Amino acid sequence: MAEVPSVAVDIAPVHSLVARVMDGIGTPKLIIPSEASPHQYNLRPSEAAALQEADVVFWLGEDLTPWMEDAVETLAEGASVTALLEADGTILHDFREGALFEEHDHGDHEDHAEGEDHDHDHDHEEAKADDHDHDHDHEEAKAGDHDHDHDHEEAKADDHDHDHDHEEAKAGDHDHDHDHEEHAHEGHDHGEHDPHAWLSPANAATWLDLIAGQLSAADPDNAGAYFANAAAGKAELEELVAEVSGILDPVRGGSFVAFHDAYQYFEVDFDFPASGAISLGDATDPSPARIAEIQERVREESIGCVLAEPQYNPGIVATVLDGTEASTAVMDPLGVGLDIGPELYPQLIRNMATTLADCL
């Protein structure tokens, strides 16, 4: 029997899906620790070696990890590489620009699900996909995703020589309040779509089949096991969607504001739209005007929950909460602190739902 291929994966939630497909056959290697920012990261020698030794590589794509494109091309030159954001069947949403969402136009999302059966749980997509105005899309969205990443995944980036990211983030609160709009036009292009696509269980289900196909091509002897695991994983995702919907049902109609606009895929899949976000999807520092806009929404419309993130200055959330009755909770989209492996993805989605429901 042929040797099981060496597999490398970029972030923990995708690694979890690959691990599910490889369950009982092999174990993929994680490139970016879940406590680090995917947007800016310096590979450790062991992680560079994992790429160099890989026969198969799965990653979201350069919209999430722009630096990784060169690493994949140079280190994993002979590997089979799959960028999931570019895969057929992946549902993609555009960046939302405004601080407030539901007042904007409906139905303005793109998807690559040509010929794919994603109708289940997604009849509401076209109504809820991007509740905002895309007329000026990708202008403010060029808000320094590559050079000004203070993204939500950056829980402990100082462990990876990124102390300056936090210093810049803090400095932005004091010295660069006027820079948000300027950053938006400096030309730091981060691509067309919101890259947080792993927070859609529908995408996860699509990717399980894709992962099985790519692994089977590299390892035909285990093809049957890969596809059986993928099928079992998809069944588990169906149960997860029903479970999460049940967690959210008691608080439907409740309203929440995110620290930054990272949860659109979760919102669409579970028909639970956010009222707004303090920061853009690339987590650039919000302008005073944007903070004031969110604060007014929270006060006037009795927003029930303002989601914080552990990586960011809690003072901004405190400002938004001041004088309101809103609760707050910490939401994490990468699974920091969860055990790496097949169970991380469902636990991540479950934890997000529980956090939101408890906050509301």
ZAKE-957722 format. One record per residue (C-alpha): x negated, y, z negated; residue in one letter. Coordinates in steps of 0.001 Angstrom, whole numbers, always signed. Layout:
REM residues N
+---------+---------+---------+---------+
|       X |       Y |       Z | residuo |
+---------+---------+---------+---------+
|       X |       Y |       Z |       a |
...
+---------+---------+---------+---------+
END
This chain:
REM residues 360
+---------+---------+---------+---------+
|       X |       Y |       Z | residuo |
+---------+---------+---------+---------+
|      +0 |      +0 |      +0 |       m |
|   -1269 |   +3466 |    +870 |       a |
|   -2424 |   +5772 |   -1872 |       e |
|    +169 |   +8257 |   -3157 |       v |
|    -605 |  +11692 |   -1703 |       p |
|   -2023 |  +14473 |   -3856 |       s |
|    +644 |  +17185 |   -4134 |       v |
|    +267 |  +20801 |   -5279 |       a |
|   +3169 |  +23149 |   -6089 |       v |
|   +3182 |  +26891 |   -6799 |       d |
|   +5657 |  +27608 |   -9657 |       i |
|   +7147 |  +25517 |  -12452 |       a |
|  +10796 |  +25355 |  -11259 |       p |
|   +9758 |  +24141 |   -7791 |       v |
|   +7213 |  +21806 |   -9374 |       h |
|  +10112 |  +20352 |  -11363 |       s |
|  +12029 |  +19571 |   -8172 |       l |
|   +8978 |  +17948 |   -6590 |       v |
|   +8363 |  +15981 |   -9778 |       a |
|  +11963 |  +14731 |   -9620 |       r |
|  +11441 |  +13426 |   -6086 |       v |
|   +8095 |  +11840 |   -7049 |       m |
|   +9443 |  +10358 |  -10299 |       d |
|   +7987 |   +6893 |  -10802 |       g |
|   +5618 |   +7292 |   -7842 |       i |
|   +3221 |  +10098 |   -8663 |       g |
|   +2835 |  +13446 |  -10398 |       t |
|   +2431 |  +16778 |   -8585 |       p |
|      -5 |  +19421 |   -9832 |       k |
|   +1196 |  +22875 |  -10873 |       l |
|    -839 |  +25782 |   -9498 |       i |
|    +600 |  +28790 |  -11386 |       i |
|   +1398 |  +28383 |  -15105 |       p |
|   +4946 |  +29383 |  -15959 |       s |
|   +3727 |  +32097 |  -18311 |       e |
|   +1813 |  +33884 |  -15538 |       a |
|   +2995 |  +36179 |  -12761 |       s |
|   +3255 |  +34468 |   -9375 |       p |
|   +2806 |  +37843 |   -7703 |       h |
|    -696 |  +38459 |   -8990 |       q |
|   -2770 |  +35602 |  -10254 |       y |
|   -6398 |  +34487 |  -10209 |       n |
|   -6743 |  +30773 |   -9657 |       l |
|   -8699 |  +28898 |  -12257 |       r |
|  -11240 |  +26378 |  -10912 |       p |
|   -8960 |  +23449 |  -11716 |       s |
|   -6064 |  +25069 |   -9842 |       e |
|   -8212 |  +25905 |   -6835 |       a |
|   -9389 |  +22286 |   -6873 |       a |
|   -5783 |  +21071 |   -6929 |       a |
|   -5112 |  +23050 |   -3753 |       l |
|   -8332 |  +21881 |   -2164 |       q |
|   -7564 |  +18236 |   -2910 |       e |
|   -3890 |  +18437 |   -1889 |       a |
|   -2486 |  +16380 |    +933 |       d |
|    +879 |  +18143 |    +577 |       v |
|   +1604 |  +21687 |    -667 |       v |
|   +4988 |  +23172 |   -1562 |       f |
|   +5334 |  +26891 |   -2287 |       w |
|   +8071 |  +29528 |   -2076 |       l |
|   +6121 |  +31629 |    +407 |       g |
|   +4311 |  +34918 |    +599 |       e |
|   +7375 |  +36952 |    -408 |       d |
|   +6843 |  +35616 |   -3935 |       l |
|   +3098 |  +34906 |   -3944 |       t |
|   +1456 |  +37132 |   -1318 |       p |
|   -2048 |  +36346 |   -2546 |       w |
|   -1507 |  +32618 |   -2166 |       m |
|   -1292 |  +32669 |   +1624 |       e |
|   -5052 |  +33075 |   +1946 |       d |
|   -5657 |  +30504 |    -790 |       a |
|   -3479 |  +27943 |    +987 |       v |
|   -5074 |  +28612 |   +4358 |       e |
|   -8624 |  +28358 |   +3068 |       t |
|   -8383 |  +25790 |    +267 |       l |
|   -5645 |  +23512 |   +1634 |       a |
|   -6662 |  +23702 |   +5262 |       e |
|   -5919 |  +20066 |   +6018 |       g |
|   -2756 |  +19748 |   +3937 |       a |
|    +866 |  +19618 |   +5019 |       s |
|   +2214 |  +22960 |   +3785 |       v |
|   +5897 |  +23820 |   +3296 |       t |
|   +7065 |  +27383 |   +2534 |       a |
|  +10534 |  +26843 |   +1070 |       l |
|  +11793 |  +30380 |   +1726 |       l |
|  +11221 |  +29759 |   +5431 |       e |
|  +12863 |  +26333 |   +5532 |       a |
|  +16048 |  +25656 |   +7458 |       d |
|  +19015 |  +25504 |   +5107 |       g |
|  +17541 |  +27852 |   +2511 |       t |
|  +20085 |  +30480 |   +1510 |       i |
|  +18471 |  +33922 |   +1350 |       l |
|  +19766 |  +37207 |     -43 |       h |
|  +18444 |  +40667 |    +678 |       d |
|  +17094 |  +42932 |   -2028 |       f |
|  +19645 |  +45117 |   -3776 |       r |
|  +18496 |  +48704 |   -4070 |       e |
|  +20994 |  +50614 |   -6186 |       g |
|  +21086 |  +50463 |   -9976 |       a |
|  +24810 |  +49613 |   -9872 |       l |
|  +25992 |  +46693 |   -7753 |       f |
|  +29699 |  +46114 |   -7422 |       e |
|  +30556 |  +49522 |   -6021 |       e |
|  +28629 |  +48738 |   -2839 |       h |
|  +29502 |  +46845 |    +320 |       d |
|  +30232 |  +43146 |    +231 |       h |
|  +29042 |  +40222 |   +2253 |       g |
|  +25678 |  +41520 |   +3401 |       d |
|  +23515 |  +38461 |   +2889 |       h |
|  +21546 |  +36359 |   +5276 |       e |
|  +21173 |  +32622 |   +5159 |       d |
|  +19332 |  +30018 |   +7182 |       h |
|  +21889 |  +27316 |   +6486 |       a |
|  +22609 |  +26712 |  +10140 |       e |
|  +24367 |  +23405 |  +10470 |       g |
|  +23910 |  +22731 |   +6788 |       e |
|  +26778 |  +21719 |   +4552 |       d |
|  +26613 |  +24301 |   +1782 |       h |
|  +30296 |  +25045 |   +1648 |       d |
|  +30688 |  +23439 |   -1763 |       h |
|  +30467 |  +25965 |   -4546 |       d |
|  +29738 |  +28696 |   -2026 |       h |
|  +33046 |  +29820 |    -618 |       d |
|  +32586 |  +32929 |   -2694 |       h |
|  +29133 |  +33699 |   -1277 |       e |
|  +30170 |  +35978 |   +1501 |       e |
|  +32346 |  +37931 |    -872 |       a |
|  +29784 |  +38225 |   -3620 |       k |
|  +26446 |  +37802 |   -1904 |       a |
|  +25001 |  +41280 |   -2075 |       d |
|  +27371 |  +43721 |   -3740 |       d |
|  +25419 |  +46740 |   -2711 |       h |
|  +24467 |  +49026 |    +111 |       d |
|  +21862 |  +47735 |   +2567 |       h |
|  +21887 |  +50797 |   +4795 |       d |
|  +18540 |  +51812 |   +3406 |       h |
|  +17390 |  +48270 |   +2636 |       d |
|  +13664 |  +47559 |   +2631 |       h |
|  +12695 |  +51217 |   +2205 |       e |
|  +12848 |  +51405 |   -1571 |       e |
|  +12294 |  +47662 |   -1524 |       a |
|   +8753 |  +48353 |    -445 |       k |
|   +8138 |  +49371 |   -4002 |       a |
|   +4692 |  +48046 |   -4399 |       g |
|   +5439 |  +44359 |   -4688 |       d |
|   +1837 |  +43549 |   -3870 |       h |
|     +11 |  +46299 |   -5698 |       d |
|   +2352 |  +47247 |   -8495 |       h |
|   +3625 |  +43883 |   -9676 |       d |
|   +4983 |  +44073 |  -13179 |       h |
|   +7351 |  +41266 |  -12342 |       d |
|   +9486 |  +39330 |  -14755 |       h |
|   +7376 |  +36206 |  -14550 |       e |
|   +4376 |  +38008 |  -16073 |       e |
|   +4867 |  +36692 |  -19586 |       a |
|   +1240 |  +36250 |  -20543 |       k |
|    -711 |  +37529 |  -17575 |       a |
|   -3419 |  +38850 |  -19858 |       d |
|   -4471 |  +35232 |  -20238 |       d |
|   -5407 |  +35446 |  -16581 |       h |
|   -7376 |  +38693 |  -16382 |       d |
|   -4363 |  +40900 |  -15759 |       h |
|   -4446 |  +43127 |  -18829 |       d |
|   -4366 |  +46058 |  -16466 |       h |
|    -899 |  +45100 |  -15213 |       d |
|    +549 |  +45606 |  -18681 |       h |
|   -1437 |  +48799 |  -19167 |       e |
|     -89 |  +50135 |  -15903 |       e |
|   +3424 |  +49072 |  -16859 |       a |
|   +3169 |  +50929 |  -20139 |       k |
|   +1534 |  +53906 |  -18491 |       a |
|   +4396 |  +53993 |  -16044 |       g |
|   +6821 |  +54573 |  -18887 |       d |
|   +4961 |  +57707 |  -19917 |       h |
|   +2946 |  +59071 |  -17023 |       d |
|   +4676 |  +57937 |  -13862 |       h |
|   +8372 |  +58469 |  -14408 |       d |
|   +8481 |  +60364 |  -11147 |       h |
|   +6619 |  +57723 |   -9173 |       d |
|   +9393 |  +55209 |   -8522 |       h |
|  +10589 |  +56881 |   -5351 |       e |
|   +7024 |  +57609 |   -4275 |       e |
|   +6043 |  +53961 |   -4654 |       h |
|   +8997 |  +53042 |   -2517 |       a |
|   +7429 |  +54693 |    +495 |       h |
|   +3781 |  +53810 |     +48 |       e |
|   +4052 |  +50922 |   +2452 |       g |
|   +3492 |  +47961 |    +134 |       h |
|   +5746 |  +45637 |   +2086 |       d |
|   +6991 |  +42604 |    +167 |       h |
|   +9061 |  +41003 |   +2909 |       g |
|  +12740 |  +41072 |   +3727 |       e |
|  +14355 |  +38895 |   +1109 |       h |
|  +14746 |  +38517 |   -2607 |       d |
|  +12298 |  +35647 |   -3297 |       p |
|  +13962 |  +34343 |   -6496 |       h |
|  +15772 |  +31714 |   -4418 |       a |
|  +15029 |  +28850 |   -6824 |       w |
|  +17745 |  +30191 |   -9136 |       l |
|  +20349 |  +28829 |   -6701 |       s |
|  +21098 |  +25158 |   -7419 |       p |
|  +22392 |  +24964 |   -3847 |       a |
|  +18910 |  +25816 |   -2625 |       n |
|  +17437 |  +23329 |   -5074 |       a |
|  +19639 |  +20593 |   -3590 |       a |
|  +18551 |  +21502 |     -68 |       t |
|  +14921 |  +21488 |   -1124 |       w |
|  +15151 |  +18046 |   -2745 |       l |
|  +15924 |  +16528 |    +662 |       d |
|  +13236 |  +18624 |   +2331 |       l |
|  +10668 |  +17600 |    -287 |       i |
|  +11597 |  +13939 |    +179 |       a |
|  +11171 |  +14293 |   +3928 |       g |
|   +7753 |  +15912 |   +3681 |       q |
|   +6522 |  +13380 |   +1136 |       l |
|   +7839 |  +10503 |   +3230 |       s |
|   +5955 |  +11772 |   +6258 |       a |
|   +2758 |  +11757 |   +4199 |       a |
|   +3568 |   +8501 |   +2412 |       d |
|   +5902 |   +6307 |   +4506 |       p |
|   +5496 |   +3321 |   +2161 |       d |
|   +7390 |   +5209 |    -557 |       n |
|   +9943 |   +6918 |   +1684 |       a |
|  +12841 |   +4914 |    +278 |       g |
|  +11928 |   +5857 |   -3283 |       a |
|  +11506 |   +9530 |   -2430 |       y |
|  +14926 |   +9774 |    -793 |       f |
|  +16575 |   +7751 |   -3570 |       a |
|  +15109 |  +10140 |   -6132 |       n |
|  +16262 |  +13130 |   -4093 |       a |
|  +19791 |  +11723 |   -3919 |       a |
|  +19801 |  +11127 |   -7669 |       a |
|  +18477 |  +14650 |   -8226 |       g |
|  +21251 |  +16136 |   -6096 |       k |
|  +23857 |  +14219 |   -8093 |       a |
|  +22309 |  +15608 |  -11268 |       e |
|  +22495 |  +19113 |   -9821 |       l |
|  +26207 |  +18670 |   -9114 |       e |
|  +26717 |  +17739 |  -12749 |       e |
|  +24574 |  +20684 |  -13792 |       l |
|  +26662 |  +23124 |  -11745 |       v |
|  +29845 |  +21813 |  -13374 |       a |
|  +28249 |  +22027 |  -16821 |       e |
|  +26975 |  +25572 |  -16300 |       v |
|  +30320 |  +26702 |  -14900 |       s |
|  +31900 |  +25350 |  -18074 |       g |
|  +29416 |  +27298 |  -20197 |       i |
|  +30228 |  +30500 |  -18324 |       l |
|  +34009 |  +30061 |  -17994 |       d |
|  +34854 |  +31368 |  -21502 |       p |
|  +33051 |  +34655 |  -20815 |       v |
|  +34124 |  +35205 |  -17212 |       r |
|  +35161 |  +38798 |  -16756 |       g |
|  +32384 |  +39850 |  -19083 |       g |
|  +29878 |  +42298 |  -17703 |       s |
|  +26106 |  +42382 |  -18011 |       f |
|  +23117 |  +44363 |  -16862 |       v |
|  +19798 |  +42695 |  -16101 |       a |
|  +16423 |  +44139 |  -16995 |       f |
|  +15447 |  +43757 |  -13350 |       h |
|  +17240 |  +42422 |  -10355 |       d |
|  +16021 |  +38821 |  -10375 |       a |
|  +19242 |  +36855 |  -10871 |       y |
|  +21184 |  +37416 |   -7670 |       q |
|  +21006 |  +33762 |   -6598 |       y |
|  +22305 |  +32601 |   -9974 |       f |
|  +25061 |  +35234 |   -9843 |       e |
|  +26236 |  +34109 |   -6412 |       v |
|  +26131 |  +30382 |   -7088 |       d |
|  +28149 |  +30733 |  -10285 |       f |
|  +30341 |  +33653 |   -9181 |       d |
|  +29196 |  +35754 |  -12132 |       f |
|  +28011 |  +39091 |  -10744 |       p |
|  +25841 |  +41502 |  -12670 |       a |
|  +26973 |  +45104 |  -13046 |       s |
|  +23504 |  +46428 |  -12346 |       g |
|  +19812 |  +46237 |  -13104 |       a |
|  +17481 |  +48608 |  -14876 |       i |
|  +14652 |  +47889 |  -12424 |       s |
|  +14472 |  +46799 |   -8794 |       l |
|  +13923 |  +43196 |   -7793 |       g |
|  +10165 |  +43760 |   -7649 |       d |
|  +10261 |  +45157 |  -11217 |       a |
|   +8666 |  +48494 |  -10415 |       t |
|   +9102 |  +50961 |  -13256 |       d |
|  +12591 |  +52493 |  -13179 |       p |
|  +12905 |  +56230 |  -12727 |       s |
|  +14543 |  +58306 |  -15484 |       p |
|  +17478 |  +58874 |  -13131 |       a |
|  +17989 |  +55139 |  -12674 |       r |
|  +17794 |  +54513 |  -16439 |       i |
|  +20332 |  +57295 |  -17007 |       a |
|  +22640 |  +55792 |  -14375 |       e |
|  +22537 |  +52399 |  -16067 |       i |
|  +22971 |  +53939 |  -19513 |       q |
|  +26065 |  +55798 |  -18347 |       e |
|  +27509 |  +52591 |  -16875 |       r |
|  +26891 |  +50669 |  -20095 |       v |
|  +28532 |  +53373 |  -22216 |       r |
|  +31504 |  +54200 |  -20004 |       e |
|  +32453 |  +50697 |  -18908 |       e |
|  +31764 |  +48820 |  -22137 |       s |
|  +29132 |  +46528 |  -20648 |       i |
|  +28916 |  +43509 |  -22936 |       g |
|  +25275 |  +42500 |  -22518 |       c |
|  +21959 |  +44007 |  -21477 |       v |
|  +19407 |  +41317 |  -20691 |       l |
|  +15829 |  +41940 |  -21781 |       a |
|  +12758 |  +40063 |  -20619 |       e |
|   +9837 |  +39196 |  -22865 |       p |
|   +7272 |  +40585 |  -20456 |       q |
|   +8480 |  +44171 |  -20499 |       y |
|   +8604 |  +47233 |  -22687 |       n |
|  +11570 |  +46727 |  -25043 |       p |
|  +11822 |  +50491 |  -25404 |       g |
|  +13556 |  +50761 |  -22032 |       i |
|  +16280 |  +48302 |  -23062 |       v |
|  +16581 |  +50078 |  -26417 |       a |
|  +17149 |  +53352 |  -24573 |       t |
|  +19899 |  +51802 |  -22465 |       v |
|  +21520 |  +50239 |  -25550 |       l |
|  +21408 |  +53438 |  -27623 |       d |
|  +24893 |  +54561 |  -28559 |       g |
|  +26610 |  +51513 |  -27057 |       t |
|  +28248 |  +48379 |  -28403 |       e |
|  +26400 |  +46099 |  -25948 |       a |
|  +24509 |  +43040 |  -27140 |       s |
|  +21097 |  +42055 |  -25844 |       t |
|  +19353 |  +38749 |  -25171 |       a |
|  +16147 |  +37578 |  -23502 |       v |
|  +16498 |  +35910 |  -20089 |       m |
|  +13616 |  +34002 |  -18510 |       d |
|  +13749 |  +32679 |  -14914 |       p |
|  +10552 |  +30587 |  -14933 |       l |
|  +11010 |  +28311 |  -17920 |       g |
|   +8258 |  +29626 |  -20162 |       v |
|   +7867 |  +27218 |  -23049 |       g |
|   +9702 |  +24340 |  -21354 |       l |
|   +7905 |  +21060 |  -20714 |       d |
|   +6600 |  +20852 |  -17165 |       i |
|   +8254 |  +18056 |  -15191 |       g |
|  +11529 |  +16777 |  -13724 |       p |
|  +13692 |  +18105 |  -16574 |       e |
|  +12442 |  +21700 |  -16445 |       l |
|  +14681 |  +22868 |  -13600 |       y |
|  +18047 |  +21781 |  -15026 |       p |
|  +17022 |  +23000 |  -18483 |       q |
|  +16042 |  +26370 |  -17033 |       l |
|  +19424 |  +26883 |  -15362 |       i |
|  +21245 |  +25611 |  -18442 |       r |
|  +19280 |  +27954 |  -20708 |       n |
|  +20066 |  +30955 |  -18514 |       m |
|  +23788 |  +30226 |  -18680 |       a |
|  +23698 |  +29682 |  -22431 |       t |
|  +21744 |  +32910 |  -22970 |       t |
|  +24247 |  +34894 |  -20931 |       l |
|  +27294 |  +33300 |  -22559 |       a |
|  +25930 |  +33826 |  -26080 |       d |
|  +25094 |  +37454 |  -25300 |       c |
|  +28611 |  +38114 |  -24041 |       l |
+---------+---------+---------+---------+
END
